[in-house]
Amino acid sequence: MMKKTRLSVACALILLVALTSVTPVLAQPSVTVSPYAPRFALVGDEAMGAVYYYPSNDDGNFGSRSFIGDFDSADGLGIADFDNDGDYDFVVGCGGNNTIYLYTNEGAGTFTRSTVATITTYGYFSSLRAGDFNNDGLMDFVGGGADAADDMNVSINNGDGTFTLMALDRSWSAYRIWGLDVGDFDSDGNLDIIMVDIYGDSASGKIRLYLGNGDGTFNDLQVADLEADAGAGEPWGLAAGDFNGDGAMDIVVGGDGTYAADGGAFWLYTGDGAGSLTFQGKVFDVDDGYTETPQGAVDAYDFDMDGDLDIVAVNWSGNTLFFIEGNGDGTFKPNIEVDTDLNNVLGVAAPYDGVAGPVGGDIIAINVIQVLAPYILITAVAIGVARIAIRKKIP
């Protein structure tokens, strides 16, 4: 039976306090990946201290991985066009030295590293996810330290390679947040943030929605409880997007690190476009029979370019990167193993390119008509009432 979760908790205005605007250290090394593709996935290998780049073939397959760099606990990853030049850059959160790095895409597979900020962490980062939170046309990102005492920030893009960090209230979480994502859940044209708490505290499995005001501030409220709905109190992964093709933002959430609640499973909540979520049930899992801790992390993107959102997922004890093709109706095809030569991975990222309207999420294009100039396009999402977004083309 479907269980409806209503927005019954009063919104509390979250005051974002500017912490700092850090100028990047420009004299840092560059890295060149090969083979290169404009669309790609990233994986953070915690045990090896490595970040790997996987070029997309745009058909659900990926080329051979490239090594990005040595990090200590590189779990926080996010991909977007941060410098607004038409290609994807990425950010890396390194728990070993509490530093967030920006890798700027110089073209032809070369990325130049700079330092965004140093923040307080216990040694682990949450996911880092991008979006334009203040509607200025520049990609910002959200995320930070995973533990309750750590800094969790919305990092506002200044347009010059620097970011202003704004503290995000996470006092409702008593222990740790790992999985988070962004999307317009209430269809007001402003990006929202959604996240889930893990571990054995009073907030375990609680899913919290931060409704964006369009100016970088948010109102937060609880919208779902995965522990109550599925018995999963330790969900590590969450990805947002329109998985069932109805024009409203949904989420897949799970990757529970215990076997008491179908460890490694992910569940679907469908959105109604007004901020409510309905629990639908299990849609896939990433444990694949491993007997150790089966926690997993996910992100979403249309990697096979068929108009339906797909999933890239990793699991901790299975040491595997999966591609999971979406059918566009809230169901998914069986997992495909992309890489099994990893070691304790919980960082994964797919591109975000800022499609407007309720579809939002990590989706690159549905029905593309090129107009005006080679690097401008109009994207029409023909679900319900068509919604239009004009943005720079990612070649």
N, C-alpha and C positions, 0 to 999 in steps of 0.2 A: 504494500500500500504506500502510495506517495504521501510524504509528510510535508506540510506547508509550514515554512518558517516565516513569520511576519515581523515587520519592523516595529517591535513593541517597546524598545528601550529608547528613552529620550536621548536626543543628540546632545553631546557635550562639545562645545566649541573648543577645538584644539588650537592653542596659541602657539604659533611657530616663532621661535626666538632665533634671530640671526646669530650664529656662532662665529663664523669667520669666512673670509673669501681668500683662498689660498692661490697665489700665483704659481703655476707649474714650474718645476725645475726643468728647463728646456734641454739642458745638456745631459740627456739620458739616452741610453742606447736604443737603436732601432732594431727591428727584427723583420726578416723577409720570409714569408711562407711560400711553399711550393708543393703541389699545385695550388694556384689561387683561383677563387671564385668570388663574385661580389656578394653572394649569399652564403652563409656558413653557420655552423654551430660551434659552441665552445664547451669544453669540459675541464673542470678543475680536479686534478688528481691529488688528493690530500696527502697520502702516504709518500708519494714521489715528489711532492712540492712542485708540480708542473701544471701548466695550462696548455691544452691541446686545441688546435684549430682543425675543423673538419669541413672542407669545401663541399658545398651542395651541388649536385648535378641537375637539380631542378626536376628530378623524376622520382624522388624518394631514396635515391642512392647518394653516397658520399664518396669523395676521393680519399686518398691516403692522408692521414693526419700529419700535421706539422707541430713541432715543439715551439711554444711561444717563449717560455722562460722559467727560471727556477723561482719558486715562491715557497713560503712556509704556510700551509693551510690556506690555499687559494680557493675558497668556497664561493665568495661573492662574485658573480659575473653578470654583465648586462651588455646588450648590443643595440646600438642605435646610431643614427647620423648626428653626432653631437656637434660637429662644426658646420652642419648645414651645407655641405658641398656636394651632396648626391651620392656618397658612398658610406658604408657602415664602419663605424668605429666601435670600440668597446671599453668597458671599465672592468677592473679587477680589484677585489677586496682581499688583501693579504693579512690574515690574522697574526702571522708571525711577527710583523712589525707594525701592525695596526694602521696600515697605509692603504689608501685607494689610489690606483694608478689609472690614467687614461691612455689608451693606445689609439692614436690618430691615424687613420688610413690615408697614406700618401699616394695610393694607387699602385697597381701592378704587384700587389702582395706585400708591400712594405708598410709597417706600422711603427710610428715613433712614440715612445713612452714619455709621459710626464706625470708629475705627482699632483693629484687633486687635493688630498687632505690626509692628515693623520688624526685618527679618532681613538676613543677609548673602547677597547674590546677585551674580552676574556680570552681571546685567541681564535675566535671563529666569527665569520661573517654570515649574515643572512644572504638570501638571494639579493641581487641588485637588479632593479627593473626600471626601464626608461619610460618617459612620457612627458608631455608638455603640460605641467601642472598650473602654470600661470598664464597660459594662452598668449605667449609672446612669440610663438613660432620657433622656439628653440627647445631641443630635447633636454629635459632634466632627468634625474633619476632618484629613486628612493631605496633605502636599505642602510644597513650598518652592522654593528655588533649583534650577534645572535642572542646573547644572554641579557637578562632583565636589567642588569646594572650597566649595560653598554650603551653607547650612543646609537640612536636610531634617527636618521635624518632624511629630510627631503633636500636634495642638492640642486639648487636653482642655477641654471646655466646663464652666465653673464655674457656669453657671445664672444668672448675673447680667449677662450681656453681655460678660464677659471670658473669656479662654482661657489655660490654662497650657500653654506650649510645651515638649514633651519631644523631645530630640534622637533621631533615628532613624539607626541605623548604616547607612551606604551605602558603606562602604569597599570593597565588592566591585566597585563601578562606578568605572572609571578616568576616565570623561569626563562623560557627560551622561545624565540620566533625564528624560523628558518624559511618557510615557504611564504611568498607574497607575490603579488602581481598587480597590474593596473588595468583599468578599463572604465567605460562610462556606464555604470550599472543602473543609474536612474534616468538616463536619456535626456539629460539637461545640457549636453554639449561640453561638460567639464569632466576631466578625468578624475576617477576615484582610485583609491588604493584598497586592496583587500589582503588580509593576512590571517594566519592560523597559528595558535599557540601549541607547543608540544610539552611533553613530560608530565609528571604526576603532581600538578598543582591544581588549584581551583579553576583555572582557565583552560585546562587541557582539552584540546579538541575544539575549543571555541573559535569561531570564524568571525572576524571583526572587519567591518566595512567603514572606510574613511571617505565620506562623501565630499568631493572637491567643490570649492566655491568658485574656482576659476581664477583665483588670485594667489594660489599657493597656500591657502588655509583650508582646513578640513573640519568636518563634524563626524565623530565616530560613534558607532553603535554595533551591538552584536546582532548578526543576521542568521547564524546557524550554529549547530553544536554537533560536530562529527562524532564525538564520543557517545552522545545520546542517540544519534541516528544509526550509527554503525558499530559502536563499541570501540572506536579507534581514538585513543587519547594521546597518541604520540605521532601525529601526522607531520612528516617532514617536507612534503612537496605540495605545491599549489600552482595551477596555471589557469589563466582567464582567457576567454574568447567565446565566440558564438559557435558552439560545437554542434548545435542541432538546427542551425540555419533559419531561425525565426526572427533574427534581427536584434535579439536581446543578449546581453552578456551572461555567460554561464561560467562555472568553474569545474575543474577536476582537482580533487584534493585527496591526499592519503600518503602512502609510503610509510605506514605505521612501523615503528621499529621493534614491535613485539609480535609474537605469534599468537597472543591471546585474542587478537581481533583481526584475523586474516591478514597477517603481516605482509607488507608490500603491496596491498591492494589499493586501488584508487577508485573513488566514487564520484559520480556526477551530480552536481546541483544545477538545475536550470533556472535562469533568471526570467523575470516578467517585464523587464525594462523599466520598472518603477522602484527597484532596489530590493525586492524580495527574492528569496531563493527557495526552490523546492527540491528536496532530496529525491533522487531517482534510483540510486543503487550503484552497484559495482560495475565498472566498465572495462578495467584491465588491471593487471598486477605486474610488478617488476621483481618479485622475489625468485621466481623460476626454480623453486624447490630447494634453495639454499638454506642451510640449517643455522646459520649465524644471524646477526642482526640484519633484517631485510629492508631497512629504511631506504626510501628512494626520493629523488627529486625530479622535477619535470619543467618543461617550458613548451610553448605552442607556437606553431608557424605553418604556413602552407608550403611545405618543402617540395611537394610533387606538383605544385602549381595547377591543381585541379579545382580550386575554389573552395575546398574544405580544409579546415584546420587539422593539422597533424600534431603529434607529440614527439619530442625527444625526451628520453628519460634515462636516468642512471640509477644504479643500486649500489649500496655500500659494500655488502659482503660478496655479491656476485661479480663486482668489478667490471660491469658491462655498461656500454652505451647502447640504447635501443632506439629504433625508429618505429613509431606506432601510427599507421595511417588512419586518418579520420574518414568516416563515411558521409559526414555532413548531416547526420540525423541523430547525433548523440551517441553513436556506437563507433567502435574501432575494430580494425583488422588485427590479426595476431601480431605479436611483437616480432620485429626483425632485429637481429643482433648486428650492430654496426662495428663494434670494437669490444673484444673480450679481454684485452691485454691492459687493464687498468688496475688501480690498487686503492681501495677506499675512496670512492668518489661520491660527493654529494653536491658538487657545483656543476650546473648545466645552464646554458643560455641559448636562445634563438633570437633572431632579429625582431625589432620593433620599429615600424615605420610610420606610425601615427595616422592610421585611417580614422576619419572623423565619424561621429554618430555612434549609435548604440552598438554596432558591430565591434568597433574598437579593437582592443586586444592585439595579439601578435599575428596579424594577417596582412599579407602584402598586397593582394589585388583580387577582385572579382569583377570581371567584365571591364577590361581596360580599353579606353579609346584615346589614342595619342592625338593631341591637338596643340596648336599654338607654336610650339618649338620642340626640338628634340628632347629637352630635359624637363618638359612640363607635361603632366598628364592629368586627365580627369578620371577618377575612379567612381563608378556608380555601383552601389550595392543594391541589387534588385531583389530585395526581400521586404515584403510589405510595402511601405512607402520608400521609394528610392532616396538615398542620401548621397550627397556629393562631397568629395574631398579633393582639393587641388594641392599638390605637393610636388617637390622635386622628384624626378624619376631616379630610382635606383636601377642602374643599367643591368 
